[in-house]
Structure formats: C-alpha cells, structure tokens
Amino acid sequence: MLAGVLALTIVAGILHYAGVNAVVIFVVSAAALAGLAWVIAIATETVGDRFGPAVTGVLQSTLGNLPELFVVMFALSAGELVVAKTSIIGSLLANALLVLGLSIVAGARAAPDGMMSFKQRLPNDTATLLLMAVFVIALLGVSDRVGDRASNHQVAISVIGAVCLLAVYGAWVWSYLRSDVAPTEQPSAHRHVSFRTSIILLAAGGAAAAFVSDWFVAALDPAVKSIGISKAFTGLVIVGIAGNAVENVVGIWLAAKGQSDLAMAVIKNSVSQIAVFLFPLLVLISLLFATHLTFVLNPIYVIALVLMAIAVWQITGDGKAVMFEGLALVALYVVVATLAFYE
C-alpha cells in the first residue's frame, strides 16, 4: 500500500509538470491526497500506541487535517475563495455528519446490544466549540446580509473572532490533553510500522501533502469547467472528503473494531479542530495573500452549520448512539451535498 501511495504521488507530480489534461491531474492528485492521508493515519496510530485516546485523537486529527490546510492555502493564493470556504465547510459537514454517521452505524453493528457507547465529555466539549464557531459565523453572515456598518469591516471582525476562537481552543486542548496522561498499550499485532518508521512517514507524508495540494488546486479550475460541476460542490464534497480521508477511513475502522472512545476521539477532535483551529488559523494566514478569508458564508451553509451542531450534540451528547441515528446524520449530509450539486 505504501508503494502504491508513493507511485500515485510521483505520477501526480509527473502529470502536473507535463501539463496533461487537467481532469486527469485532478483525479490522480485527489487519489494521492487520500493515500497520503492514509499513510499519516497509520503512522499516527503507531505513535498513538504510547498515549491515550485524547492525545492520539488530537495528534491524528492535526496531521490528518494537513492536506486540508494546504489545499485551502493554495486555493487562497490562487484567488479561489469559493473553493477555500466551501472546502472548510465541506470538511466540517463531512466529518460531523457523514463520517460520524457511518462510524455510529459501524460501532452500533459491532456492539453486542446494538448501541455504541463512549465517554460523554468529548461530544459535549465539541458541541460547545462548534456553537462558538457557529456564533461568530452567524453574526457575520447576518451583518453581511442586512448591510449594517459592521459589514464594512468583515476582515477585521473575522481576525478578532479568529483570535478569540484560537484562544478558547488552546485553553480547551490543554485541559483535555492533561486529562489523558496515562498511556494506552496496544498489542504489537496492531502496529503496522515501527515507532521510528512512523515518525519518518509523518514527516514525509506532511511534506508530500503540501506538494500534491498545490498540484490539486492548480488543476481544480480547468477540471471543474471541463467536468461541468460547480465550485461549491467541488469544495463542499470532493475537496472536503479527499482532504479529510484520514477521519473518513480511520474513524469508521476503529468504530467497527469496537474502539468507540478512540473512534470518537479521532472524529470529534477533527470536527472541533476544523471549526475553532483550522478555520481561524486560515483566516489569519490569508492576511498574507491578496484574497482574504473571512467567516462570512452563504446563508444556506450558515443554516446547515447551525442545524449540524444541534444534531451532533443531540445524538452524541449522552454518550450513546444507535444505528438509525448514524443513518440520520448520513442522510443529512446527502441532502446538503445534493443542494451543493445544484448550486
């Protein structure tokens, strides 16, 4: 599998510099991003064998979100603001609805009583962080639509909001990690690579993801025009899923193995990290580019995020979930993706 990912990455680079058909580069680069995300996932799991679910979840989510970070950065540098915004929102919706939903289905099937059980703290903490991010997004969205005086200062307000969100996330993650200091020993049979090899893979995977993201974004605009799909759908669904392939695969896989707490740690950490770390960080980074990223979104997506936050808290806040609840989250994602397709 590692050889296949390496081959895909090399082929994506060759196609990019050879200037072949943009659709081919787009597809191969997306596959390479997903493969690199898998490599990062495997390496992080090995590193995480020395720590508990909290540390492992934060580490896995951080490294798993690297492709998304690079994709949005290169999109902003290319002036692709629609793709940048929708890919962030797409990542949130994909993780909080699609991946979480499929993980609940897998976890409920694996549980003897048909109910997936997990610790309540992380789902409730994630709900709080999500609602904070949605609060900022909704305020700026309403201000933009009514055209009040504050709407003339969207960049400044977004920067202040970003700093506030990052400060709260920092305070939360510090206390969260300190609550999980005891290591969790994993059987050696579960380790795909050695600890030393995993460190090398993490470094190489992160560097490769930066290059592939650049090729992916460069092929994005001509590929979208050629295929005939909207940039909103591309960012919300294709980039959102490809850029977060780690959580897509690992969360479901862990849930199916009965490791409910670790599955939730990976997925929930990714959701909260995108909302109150990655998005705010990219808002600040965008100040270095001509195109500035703000928290102002299409009202449809603002509503989707609000309802998503409520649905996720309602279903996972009690530390239990059954199969139909997972299917409900997946169904909500399908509806949002369909709407984006017709945008």
Order of alpha helices (4+ residues) and beta strands (2+ residues): alpha-alpha-alpha-alpha-alpha-alpha-beta-alpha-alpha-alpha-alpha-alpha-alpha-alpha-beta-alpha
